[in-house]
């Protein structure tokens, strides 16, 4: 199996399959109500809405990096974008945007040249940049981490 195929399989499993650790990202999100998305659990703890925007921002950043753009310390839409006032329509749009961004990311991974997976990303912040494969693997781990946070917050 080629690198891109392995990464696609792993990402699809995490997003909508049956990952070994428990529920997929979309299964967890299906349990989140609009009201619970904006609840502030404790001081200093992000609510679900803010976590979703963070996950979406980093999905977009990974797509940019796979498309050859220079890595940034923060995504163009911000690391932790503000949610603003609770808004049910915005909440549903964010879920839809996250799903669409992941569809686009999967296509980018599918079309990524096999011979470039082990090349370093365009990241001048470090002496040795991560490879494109490491970038996607790290992104998958990032999404799992935040899905776990959301699962705890909506329990």
C-alpha positions as CSV (number, residue, x, y, z in Angstrom):
1,X,0.0,0.0,0.0
2,X,1.3,3.4,-0.9
3,X,1.9,6.2,1.7
4,X,-1.0,8.3,0.5
5,X,-3.4,5.3,0.6
6,X,-2.3,4.4,4.2
7,X,-2.7,8.0,5.4
8,X,-6.2,8.2,3.7
9,X,-7.2,5.0,5.4
10,X,-6.0,6.2,8.8
11,X,-7.6,9.6,8.5
12,X,-11.0,8.2,7.2
13,X,-11.0,5.7,10.1
14,X,-10.5,8.6,12.6
15,X,-13.0,10.9,11.0
16,X,-15.9,8.5,10.3
17,X,-14.8,4.9,10.8
18,X,-14.5,2.7,13.8
19,X,-11.1,3.6,15.3
20,X,-9.6,1.2,17.9
21,X,-9.6,3.9,20.6
22,X,-13.4,4.5,20.5
23,X,-15.8,6.8,18.6
24,X,-14.8,8.6,15.4
25,X,-14.7,12.4,15.2
26,X,-18.0,12.6,13.4
27,X,-19.7,10.2,15.8
28,X,-18.6,12.3,18.7
29,X,-19.7,15.5,17.0
30,X,-23.2,14.0,16.3
31,X,-23.7,13.9,20.1
32,X,-23.0,17.6,20.5
33,X,-26.0,19.9,20.7
34,X,-25.9,23.5,19.8
35,X,-26.4,24.5,23.4
36,X,-23.6,22.2,24.7
37,X,-21.2,23.4,22.1
38,X,-21.1,26.9,23.7
39,X,-21.1,25.9,27.3
40,X,-18.0,27.1,29.1
41,X,-17.0,24.1,31.3
42,X,-14.4,25.8,33.6
43,X,-12.3,29.0,33.5
44,X,-9.4,28.5,31.1
45,X,-11.0,25.5,29.3
46,X,-12.1,25.8,25.7
47,X,-15.7,25.0,24.8
48,X,-16.6,22.6,22.0
49,X,-17.3,25.4,19.5
50,X,-13.9,26.9,20.0
51,X,-12.2,23.4,19.7
52,X,-14.1,22.8,16.4
53,X,-12.8,26.1,15.0
54,X,-9.3,25.2,16.1
55,X,-9.6,21.8,14.4
56,X,-10.9,23.5,11.2
57,X,-8.1,26.1,11.2
58,X,-5.4,23.4,11.5
59,X,-7.1,21.3,8.7
60,X,-6.8,24.3,6.5
61,X,-3.1,24.9,7.5
62,X,-2.2,21.3,6.7
63,X,-3.9,21.6,3.3
64,X,-1.8,24.8,2.7
65,X,1.4,23.0,3.7
66,X,0.6,20.0,1.4
67,X,0.1,22.5,-1.4
68,X,3.6,23.8,-0.9
69,X,2.9,26.9,1.1
70,X,5.3,27.9,3.9
71,X,4.4,26.6,7.3
72,X,3.1,29.1,9.8
73,X,3.1,29.1,13.6
74,X,-0.6,29.8,13.4
75,X,-3.1,29.0,10.7
76,X,-4.3,32.0,8.6
77,X,-7.7,31.9,10.4
78,X,-5.9,31.8,13.8
79,X,-4.9,29.1,16.2
80,X,-8.0,29.5,18.5
81,X,-10.5,31.6,16.5
82,X,-13.1,33.4,18.5
83,X,-16.6,32.0,18.3
84,X,-18.6,35.1,19.0
85,X,-22.0,34.9,20.4
86,X,-23.8,31.6,20.4
87,X,-25.4,31.1,17.0
88,X,-27.0,27.8,16.0
89,X,-26.7,28.5,12.3
90,X,-23.0,29.3,12.6
91,X,-22.5,26.1,14.7
92,X,-24.0,24.0,11.9
93,X,-21.9,25.8,9.3
94,X,-18.7,25.1,11.2
95,X,-19.5,21.4,11.4
96,X,-20.3,21.4,7.6
97,X,-17.1,23.4,7.0
98,X,-15.0,20.9,9.0
99,X,-16.4,18.0,7.0
100,X,-15.9,19.8,3.7
101,X,-12.3,20.7,4.6
102,X,-11.6,17.1,5.4
103,X,-13.0,16.0,2.1
104,X,-10.7,18.5,0.4
105,X,-7.7,17.3,2.5
106,X,-8.4,13.7,1.6
107,X,-8.3,14.7,-2.1
108,X,-5.0,16.5,-1.6
109,X,-3.5,13.5,0.1
110,X,-4.9,11.2,-2.7
111,X,-3.3,13.4,-5.4
112,X,0.0,14.0,-3.5
113,X,3.0,12.6,-5.4
114,X,4.2,9.4,-3.8
115,X,7.9,10.4,-4.3
116,X,7.4,13.6,-2.2
117,X,6.0,12.1,1.1
118,X,9.5,11.8,2.6
119,X,10.6,15.3,1.5
120,X,10.7,18.0,4.1
121,X,7.8,20.5,4.3
122,X,8.4,24.1,3.5
123,X,9.1,25.0,7.1
124,X,12.0,27.3,7.8
125,X,11.3,27.6,11.5
126,X,13.3,24.5,12.4
127,X,16.7,23.1,11.5
128,X,15.0,20.0,10.2
129,X,11.4,20.3,9.0
130,X,9.0,17.4,9.3
131,X,8.3,15.4,6.2
132,X,5.0,15.6,4.5
133,X,4.1,12.1,5.8
134,X,5.0,13.2,9.4
135,X,2.9,16.3,8.9
136,X,-0.2,14.3,8.1
137,X,0.5,11.8,10.8
138,X,0.8,14.6,13.3
139,X,-2.4,16.2,12.1
140,X,-4.3,12.9,12.6
141,X,-3.0,12.7,16.1
142,X,-4.0,16.3,16.7
143,X,-7.6,15.6,15.6
144,X,-7.8,12.5,17.8
145,X,-6.6,14.6,20.8
146,X,-9.2,17.2,20.3
147,X,-12.0,14.7,19.6
148,X,-11.1,13.2,23.0
149,X,-11.5,16.6,24.6
150,X,-14.9,17.0,23.0
151,X,-16.0,13.6,24.1
152,X,-15.2,14.4,27.7
153,X,-16.9,17.8,27.5
154,X,-20.2,16.4,26.2
155,X,-20.2,13.3,28.5
